[in-house]
Amino acid sequence: MKESITFGDLTCAPGEKVQGYMTFADTGIKSPMTLINGTEEGKTLLLTTGIHGGEYPSIEGVIELAEELKPKDIHGALVIFHPVNVDGFLDRVSGIYPGSGENLNRQYPGDPNGTIGQKFAYALTNDVIKKCDFMIDTHGGDLHETLPPYVYYPGVGDQKVAELSRQAALAVHAKYMVRSQCDSNAYHMCNHFGIPSMLMEMGGRGLWTREEVEAYKFNVKNVMRYVGLLEGEVILPENPAHVITNAAYIDAEVSGCWYPMVKLEEKVKKGQLLGVIKDFFGNVLEEVYAEFDALILFYTTSLAIKAGDPIITYGI
């Protein structure tokens, strides 16, 4: 007999849909959550959005999925957070949780006695992620960022699980598929616990369109079909994503004014100047050069930049 599922203070019986808020430990972070428990046995899928509050196509897409999906649609169970970082969303703050100034997606595996961000990461990992069988974490270009549609899968940790993640990522209609080497964010933690996962990206610059939202919903539901939560045939892309296995993520070393000298998806050569940071008198403080031949996958579009903030990503 199929059992109820419980996350935080919410319990959802088979055939039910329950909505409310989950509080993450003593962080002050309260996130809207939807639980959908189907009547048939199956996997439990975790769907998150808005860990960064300014990534609008993914946030709106997941909000709509939480509203539209019904228990009769689901084989197994679906756990949705929409959005995680409500304060960042409402304050229109990019990248961080405004209560602590931390990037909530860079704190894993977390610490129950650490900072707000570390406590959040620990709670999400232990109270949510470990209770699920698959994770889709949805993102996009933030308020000051631009990028093409792409999907990440973890390249570190358990390689058998990473391969399961890669196979699922093939169902995503995106321009690029990136084998990530980062190991400090939510979906990577899944890989260490035998849970396949992925991170989707689309949109940016604080904008969202109906086309982007529908594309996001299509991709999420296509992966849900692959995992077995939804009935129907998985629709593979006609043009498979270009695979990126080596990516460089460059952060600013100094604060000042950022001037990118390349365009999105431009092919660059090793040693090519990608951009400069200047002070308020026009003096060059930092020059950024490509370390290998690559494609430009992301860059910050704002003039303002702080030391430690991402400025450009390229890969091959």
Summary of the structure (lengths in Angstrom):
residues: 316
radius of gyration: 19.4
end to end distance: 48.6
largest distance: 70.3
contacts: 1138
relative contact order: 0.13
helix: 24%
strand: 33%
